[in-house]
Structure formats: structure tokens, C-alpha cells
């Protein structure tokens, strides 16, 4: 089988340089390298955009043909390489796929633009008057038009039986069938979204030096004396409400020796302009996987106030280290985290504050340590098994 892989889906999105769908695409790519005795792999990407250097090294090592979308279309690649089957972790139909002439597979990670198109917190992420006016028009005059457009765009993917759909959680499966009821009887397999830990043969070729606890000092924090919040640049991750909850806690002289570390902060002013205790927060831009792991491992607790998730990697990454988690009780998060985390209403600052205070209770905290480890083992085992099933599904 001649198999075309869309590496552009692993590259930065308009919202974020690093994102869950992109990581998913990387992992599936590395997994398929184990099957080069059964498939001839061809790939394409955007040469003008960032791509994981490990992917480029693997491409060179295995002599995989790699095409630049800026120079050749997907259709031309398919014709030139006589492709039988193609896969994209996030299919972009604007690339004009020749549907019907080649077997096309893709993963639908969720329907956030339909489930969670708007929220008042979006306004706080707007930094210019122009952006704010655009937002107000967006949620008033253009609201119905936007929702209609999103329904149409997602429907092109969900309702076209020439596209073989895969999804990553039972929540996402139900969402697809809820918004597009014509799919009620369509077979859509669910494979749990994997992490790099499920790749037995993956070893980063280019990685940052291994950090240790002493390196935490460069972030002005100490081991187990900080809470961690990630992906702070995206309004859907809802970090701002969690920051407000912590600020109230610090103003009340609770958790006096703790700090909060936020990663993925591209505009610090979004968070600092209303803070009463700015010195208790550490704002970091995007950090590489190794730095994120050391932060996750050494955090006292992980706070995940996301408004919508198709799967949600970050809580599981923290639970891997037995770090207690407080998270939103929305979308797929309870399905993945089970009874191993404290849940809150992500729209309620007071409830987020309540759960953070509960994490400071040693009895609750110690119970969550044990539950977190067990839940990670359960989910990790499922992720590993499902990654094998996914790879087999794609190439069988």
C-alpha cells in the first residue's frame, strides 16, 4: 500500500504553536514507521512553518519522500506517487482532496467550534480596540452566520462517506452524532488519544538538556510549592478564571508559600492587568516537552479549567507523576480522568477557588495521589492498546 501522510496537521495552528491535535499527528506518524515493511510511506508538509525536528530526522533516516505544499498540491502528490490511502490527523478540505479516487482517513478530535463557539472570557483576551469591536460584532450580528458556517464546514467532513472518520473519546463520538444525526448508524471507531509514552521505539533526537530540580530555581519556584496551569494563551483553556481564583486565595492569605506557574503565555498583560498579587505568578511562553514534564512532575497540583476538550492530554500527563488534579467537569474530561480528580464548574471562579483550597487539605491530597496513579495506569494501558489498533486500522 502506498500511504500518504499529512504532516501539515502536526504543524502550528492559528491558535497555538503546540496543540493536542498536532502532537497526536506526530505520535501516529512515529507509530506508522514501525510498519514500513507493510506500507510505502509518503509525506507532505508546509516548509515555511515549524515542524518537529525529530520528524525530519526520521524522514531522512527512512528515505521517505517529503513534499512541500507550497510547491505542489495534494492532488498532484497523489497522482505522482500513485497513492492508495491517505491520512490526516486534522483533515483540511481546503486542500482540495480528490475524494473518491483515494481512500481518505482522518481523526475528528472534537467539535469545539459547535459545542463552545463563544464565551464572555474571550473579551478579556482581546488586547486592542479593533479586536474588541470585532468580537462584539462576532457574538451579536455575526453569531448566527458563524454557527451556520461552522455547521456547514464540520458537516462536509462528518457527512461525506468518502472520508473514513476516527475519533478519540466517547464524548466526541456522541457529539458528532448529536450535531449530525445522519451519522447515527455510521461506524466511527473510537481510539483513545495517545501520548509519546506509548511509543516504545521513540527517542527524541533533538531535545533540551535534561532538567533537574535545581533548574526550577530559574523559574523562581521550588519543588511542590507551585501549582501548574498550561496552554494559557488560548481562551478555551480558560486559564484566566483560574488565575482570578488564585489571586483571591492569595489575597485571603491562603496558600501563603505557594506560587502559580503558567505556560503558553504569549501576552502577559492579559493576566496581570487585574491582579492584586502579580508576584505570586510565573508566566512562561511555550516550553518544550522536557521542560513541561519537569514542571508537571514537581508541581504540587495541576489545575485544568478548560471549557471544552475532545480528549485532554494535560491532566493525564500530571497524573502520570501522581500529581493531584482539579479540573473542569465538562466534555470528555470526566471520561478520561474518572474519579481521580476534583471537578469544578469552569465558569465559576468561586468553585475553582473551592477546589484549590480542597487540594490544600492533606487527607484529600494524599487520596488523590493514589487515585491519580491508578487512573494513569488504566488510561495509559488503554492508550497503548488503542494506538496499536489505530495503526492496524489505518493500514489494514
C-alpha positions as CSV (number, residue, x, y, z in Angstrom):
1,X,0.0,0.0,0.0
2,X,1.2,3.5,-0.9
3,X,0.3,5.6,2.1
4,X,0.3,9.4,2.1
5,X,0.7,11.2,5.5
6,X,-0.3,14.8,6.2
7,X,2.5,16.3,8.3
8,X,1.0,19.8,8.0
9,X,-1.6,18.7,10.6
10,X,1.3,18.4,13.1
11,X,2.4,22.0,12.5
12,X,1.3,25.1,14.3
13,X,-2.4,26.1,14.1
14,X,-3.6,29.7,14.0
15,X,-4.3,29.5,17.8
16,X,-1.2,27.8,19.0
17,X,2.3,26.6,18.1
18,X,1.9,23.4,20.0
19,X,-1.6,21.8,20.2
20,X,-3.1,18.4,21.1
21,X,-4.1,17.6,17.6
22,X,-0.6,18.3,16.3
23,X,1.0,16.1,19.0
24,X,-1.5,13.3,18.1
25,X,-0.4,13.6,14.5
26,X,3.3,13.3,15.4
27,X,2.6,10.2,17.5
28,X,0.7,8.4,14.8
29,X,3.4,9.2,12.3
30,X,6.1,7.7,14.5
31,X,3.9,4.7,15.1
32,X,3.4,4.1,11.4
33,X,7.2,4.0,11.0
34,X,7.0,0.5,12.7
35,X,5.0,-0.7,9.6
36,X,7.3,0.3,6.8
37,X,7.5,-3.4,5.8
38,X,3.8,-3.3,5.0
39,X,3.4,0.2,3.5
40,X,5.3,2.7,1.4
41,X,5.1,6.0,3.2
42,X,5.0,9.3,1.5
43,X,4.5,12.7,3.4
44,X,3.9,16.3,2.8
45,X,4.2,19.5,5.0
46,X,4.5,23.3,4.9
47,X,8.2,24.1,4.6
48,X,7.6,27.7,5.8
49,X,6.2,26.5,9.2
50,X,7.7,24.9,12.3
51,X,7.9,21.1,12.3
52,X,9.3,18.8,15.0
53,X,12.9,18.2,14.0
54,X,12.6,14.6,15.1
55,X,10.2,14.1,12.2
56,X,12.6,15.5,9.7
57,X,15.4,13.2,11.0
58,X,13.0,10.2,10.7
59,X,12.1,11.2,7.2
60,X,15.8,11.3,6.2
61,X,16.6,8.0,8.1
62,X,13.9,6.1,6.3
63,X,14.2,7.8,2.9
64,X,10.5,8.9,2.9
65,X,9.6,11.2,0.0
66,X,8.6,14.6,1.5
67,X,6.7,17.2,-0.4
68,X,6.2,20.9,0.3
69,X,2.6,22.1,0.0
70,X,3.9,25.5,-1.2
71,X,5.2,23.8,-4.3
72,X,2.8,21.0,-5.1
73,X,-0.9,20.3,-4.3
74,X,-2.2,17.2,-2.5
75,X,-3.9,16.1,-5.7
76,X,-0.6,16.2,-7.7
77,X,1.2,14.3,-4.9
78,X,-1.5,11.6,-5.0
79,X,-1.2,11.3,-8.8
80,X,2.6,11.4,-8.9
81,X,3.1,8.8,-6.1
82,X,0.1,6.6,-7.1
83,X,-1.3,6.9,-3.6
84,X,-3.8,4.2,-2.4
85,X,-4.6,5.7,1.0
86,X,-4.1,9.0,2.8
87,X,-4.4,10.1,6.4
88,X,-4.6,13.4,8.2
89,X,-4.8,13.9,11.9
90,X,-6.8,17.1,11.1
91,X,-8.1,17.0,7.6
92,X,-8.2,20.3,5.8
93,X,-10.7,20.1,3.0
94,X,-9.5,23.4,1.6
95,X,-6.5,21.4,0.2
96,X,-8.9,20.0,-2.4
97,X,-8.6,16.3,-1.8
98,X,-9.6,14.1,-4.8
99,X,-12.2,12.4,-2.7
100,X,-13.4,9.1,-4.3
101,X,-10.2,8.5,-6.1
102,X,-8.2,7.6,-3.0
103,X,-9.1,6.2,0.4
104,X,-9.0,9.1,2.9
105,X,-8.9,8.7,6.7
106,X,-8.9,11.4,9.3
107,X,-9.4,11.9,13.0
108,X,-12.1,14.2,14.4
109,X,-10.8,15.4,17.8
110,X,-13.9,17.2,18.8
111,X,-16.4,19.8,17.7
112,X,-15.4,22.7,19.9
113,X,-16.5,25.3,17.3
114,X,-20.0,23.9,17.6
115,X,-20.0,22.9,21.3
116,X,-18.2,26.0,22.6
117,X,-18.2,28.8,19.9
118,X,-18.4,31.7,22.3
119,X,-17.7,32.7,25.9
120,X,-17.5,36.0,27.7
121,X,-13.9,35.3,28.7
122,X,-13.0,35.8,25.0
123,X,-13.4,39.5,25.5
124,X,-10.6,39.6,28.1
125,X,-8.2,38.0,25.6
126,X,-8.7,40.9,23.2
127,X,-5.9,43.4,23.6
128,X,-6.9,46.1,21.0
129,X,-10.0,48.2,20.4
130,X,-10.2,46.7,16.9
131,X,-10.2,43.2,18.3
132,X,-12.9,44.1,20.9
133,X,-15.2,45.7,18.3
134,X,-14.7,42.6,16.1
135,X,-15.6,40.3,19.0
136,X,-18.7,42.3,19.8
137,X,-19.9,42.0,16.2
138,X,-18.9,38.4,16.2
139,X,-21.1,37.4,19.1
140,X,-24.1,39.6,18.1
141,X,-24.6,40.5,14.5
142,X,-22.5,37.6,13.0
143,X,-23.4,34.9,15.6
144,X,-26.0,33.0,13.6
145,X,-23.9,33.3,10.4
146,X,-20.8,32.0,12.2
147,X,-22.7,29.0,13.7
148,X,-24.2,28.2,10.3
149,X,-20.8,28.3,8.7
150,X,-19.2,26.1,11.4
151,X,-22.1,23.6,10.9
152,X,-21.5,23.5,7.2
153,X,-17.7,23.2,7.5
154,X,-17.9,20.4,10.0
155,X,-20.7,18.8,8.1
156,X,-18.6,18.5,5.0
157,X,-16.3,16.3,7.0
158,X,-18.8,14.4,9.1
159,X,-21.4,13.6,6.4
160,X,-19.1,12.7,3.5
161,X,-19.0,8.9,3.4
162,X,-15.9,9.1,1.2
163,X,-14.0,10.1,4.3
164,X,-13.3,7.5,6.9
165,X,-13.7,9.2,10.3
166,X,-11.9,8.2,13.5
167,X,-12.4,9.9,16.9
168,X,-10.7,9.9,20.3
169,X,-13.4,9.7,23.0
170,X,-17.0,8.6,23.5
171,X,-17.8,12.2,24.2
172,X,-16.5,13.2,20.7
173,X,-18.4,10.3,19.1
174,X,-21.6,11.4,20.7
175,X,-21.0,15.0,19.7
176,X,-20.6,14.0,16.1
177,X,-23.8,12.1,16.1
178,X,-25.6,14.8,18.1
179,X,-24.8,17.6,15.6
180,X,-25.0,15.4,12.6
181,X,-27.8,12.8,13.3
182,X,-27.4,11.3,9.8
183,X,-24.3,9.6,11.3
184,X,-26.2,7.7,14.0
185,X,-25.8,4.4,12.2
186,X,-22.4,5.1,10.7
187,X,-19.5,3.1,12.2
188,X,-17.0,5.5,13.7
189,X,-14.2,3.8,15.7
190,X,-13.0,5.4,18.9
191,X,-9.3,5.1,19.8
192,X,-8.0,6.9,22.9
193,X,-5.7,9.7,22.0
194,X,-2.1,8.5,22.7
195,X,0.9,10.3,24.3
196,X,4.6,9.9,23.4
197,X,4.9,7.5,26.4
198,X,3.0,4.9,24.4
199,X,5.7,4.9,21.7
200,X,8.2,2.1,22.5
201,X,10.7,3.0,19.8
202,X,10.6,6.8,20.0
203,X,13.6,8.6,21.4
204,X,13.9,12.3,20.8
205,X,16.8,13.0,18.6
206,X,17.0,16.7,19.4
207,X,15.9,17.6,22.9
208,X,16.8,20.1,25.5
209,X,19.2,19.1,28.3
210,X,17.6,17.0,31.0
211,X,16.4,19.4,33.7
212,X,16.6,18.6,37.4
213,X,15.0,20.2,40.5
214,X,17.7,22.8,40.7
215,X,16.6,24.2,37.4
216,X,13.3,25.1,39.0
217,X,15.1,27.9,40.6
218,X,15.4,29.6,37.2
219,X,11.6,29.9,37.3
220,X,11.6,31.3,40.9
221,X,9.8,28.2,42.2
222,X,10.6,25.3,44.4
223,X,9.6,21.7,44.3
224,X,6.0,21.0,45.4
225,X,5.4,24.7,46.2
226,X,3.7,25.7,43.0
227,X,0.5,24.9,41.0
228,X,0.7,24.4,37.3
229,X,-1.6,25.7,34.5
230,X,-0.8,25.1,30.8
231,X,-1.9,26.4,27.4
232,X,-2.7,29.8,28.8
233,X,-2.8,31.7,25.5
234,X,-6.0,30.1,24.3
235,X,-9.3,31.4,25.7
236,X,-10.9,27.9,25.5
237,X,-8.3,26.7,28.1
238,X,-9.9,29.2,30.5
239,X,-6.7,29.9,32.4
240,X,-7.8,33.5,33.3
241,X,-10.6,32.4,35.5
242,X,-8.2,30.1,37.4
243,X,-5.8,32.9,37.8
244,X,-8.5,35.1,39.3
245,X,-9.4,32.3,41.7
246,X,-5.7,32.0,42.8
247,X,-5.5,35.8,43.2
248,X,-8.4,35.7,45.6
249,X,-6.8,32.9,47.5
250,X,-3.5,34.8,47.9
251,X,-5.4,38.0,48.9
252,X,-7.1,35.9,51.6
253,X,-3.7,34.8,52.9
254,X,-4.3,31.2,52.0
255,X,-1.5,29.1,50.4
256,X,0.9,31.8,51.5
257,X,4.1,29.9,50.4
258,X,2.8,28.8,47.0
259,X,3.1,30.2,43.5
260,X,1.4,29.5,40.3
261,X,3.3,28.7,37.0
262,X,1.5,29.3,33.7
263,X,2.9,28.1,30.4
264,X,2.0,29.1,26.9
265,X,1.6,32.7,27.9
266,X,2.1,34.9,24.8
267,X,0.6,38.1,26.2
268,X,1.3,38.5,29.9
269,X,-0.8,41.7,30.2
270,X,-4.0,39.6,29.7
271,X,-3.3,38.1,33.1
272,X,-1.5,40.9,35.0
273,X,-3.8,43.9,34.4
274,X,-6.2,43.0,37.1
275,X,-4.0,41.0,39.5
276,X,-3.6,42.1,43.1
277,X,-0.8,39.6,43.7
278,X,1.2,39.5,40.5
279,X,4.4,38.5,42.3
280,X,2.8,35.1,43.1
281,X,2.6,34.1,39.4
282,X,5.2,33.0,37.0
283,X,4.3,33.5,33.3
284,X,6.2,31.4,30.8
285,X,5.9,31.3,27.0
286,X,5.6,27.9,25.2
287,X,8.1,25.4,26.7
288,X,9.4,22.2,25.1
289,X,8.2,18.8,26.2
290,X,11.1,18.2,28.5
291,X,10.6,21.4,30.5
292,X,6.9,20.8,30.7
293,X,7.5,17.3,32.1
294,X,9.8,18.6,34.8
295,X,7.2,21.3,35.7
296,X,4.4,18.7,35.8
297,X,6.4,16.3,37.9
298,X,7.4,18.9,40.5
299,X,4.1,20.8,40.8
300,X,2.1,20.5,44.0
301,X,-1.1,20.3,41.9
302,X,-2.3,20.8,38.3
303,X,-5.3,23.0,37.5
304,X,-7.2,22.3,34.3
305,X,-10.1,24.8,33.8
306,X,-10.6,24.0,30.1
307,X,-14.0,24.8,28.7
308,X,-14.0,22.1,26.1
309,X,-11.9,19.0,25.3
310,X,-12.2,16.2,22.8
311,X,-9.8,14.2,25.0
312,X,-7.4,16.3,27.1
313,X,-3.8,15.3,27.5
314,X,-2.6,17.6,30.3
315,X,-4.4,16.0,33.3
316,X,-3.1,12.6,32.4
317,X,0.4,13.9,32.0
318,X,0.3,15.2,35.6
319,X,-1.4,12.1,36.9
320,X,1.5,10.1,35.5
321,X,3.6,11.6,38.3
322,X,0.9,11.2,40.9
323,X,0.3,14.9,41.0
324,X,-3.3,15.7,42.1
325,X,-5.5,17.5,39.7
326,X,-8.5,19.8,39.8
327,X,-10.3,20.1,36.5
328,X,-13.4,21.1,34.7
329,X,-16.2,18.6,34.8
330,X,-17.1,19.2,31.1
331,X,-16.9,17.5,27.8
332,X,-14.5,14.5,27.7
333,X,-12.6,15.3,30.9
334,X,-14.6,13.2,33.3
335,X,-14.5,10.3,30.8
336,X,-10.6,10.4,30.8
337,X,-9.9,11.3,34.4
338,X,-12.6,9.2,36.1
339,X,-12.9,9.7,39.9
340,X,-9.2,10.6,40.3
341,X,-9.6,14.4,40.2
342,X,-11.6,17.1,41.8
343,X,-14.1,18.6,39.4
344,X,-15.4,22.2,39.2
345,X,-17.7,24.4,37.1
346,X,-15.2,26.1,34.8
347,X,-17.4,29.2,34.7
348,X,-17.4,29.7,38.4
349,X,-14.3,31.4,39.9
350,X,-15.6,30.7,43.4
351,X,-15.9,27.0,42.7
352,X,-12.4,26.8,41.1
353,X,-11.2,28.5,44.3
354,X,-13.1,26.0,46.4
355,X,-11.4,23.0,44.7
356,X,-7.9,24.6,45.0
357,X,-8.5,25.0,48.7
358,X,-9.6,21.4,48.9
359,X,-6.2,20.4,47.3
360,X,-4.5,22.0,50.3
361,X,-6.2,19.5,52.6
362,X,-3.6,16.8,53.2
363,X,-6.1,14.0,53.5
364,X,-7.8,14.8,50.2
365,X,-4.5,15.5,48.6
366,X,-3.0,12.1,49.6
367,X,-6.1,10.2,48.4
368,X,-5.8,11.9,45.1
369,X,-2.1,10.9,44.7
370,X,-3.1,7.3,44.9
371,X,-6.1,7.7,42.6
372,X,-4.1,9.6,40.1
373,X,-1.5,6.9,39.7
374,X,-4.1,4.2,39.3
375,X,-6.1,6.2,36.7
376,X,-2.9,7.0,34.8
377,X,-2.1,3.3,34.6
378,X,-5.6,2.5,33.4
379,X,-5.7,5.2,30.7
380,X,-2.1,4.7,29.7
381,X,-2.8,1.0,29.1
382,X,-5.9,1.8,27.0
383,X,-3.9,4.4,25.0
384,X,-1.2,2.0,24.2
385,X,-3.6,-0.7,23.2
386,X,-5.7,1.7,21.1
387,X,-2.6,3.1,19.4
388,X,-1.9,-0.4,18.1
389,X,-5.5,-0.8,17.0
390,X,-5.4,2.6,15.3
391,X,-2.3,1.9,13.3
392,X,-3.7,-1.5,12.3
393,X,-7.0,0.2,11.3
394,X,-5.1,2.7,9.1
395,X,-3.1,0.3,7.1
396,X,-5.3,-2.9,7.1
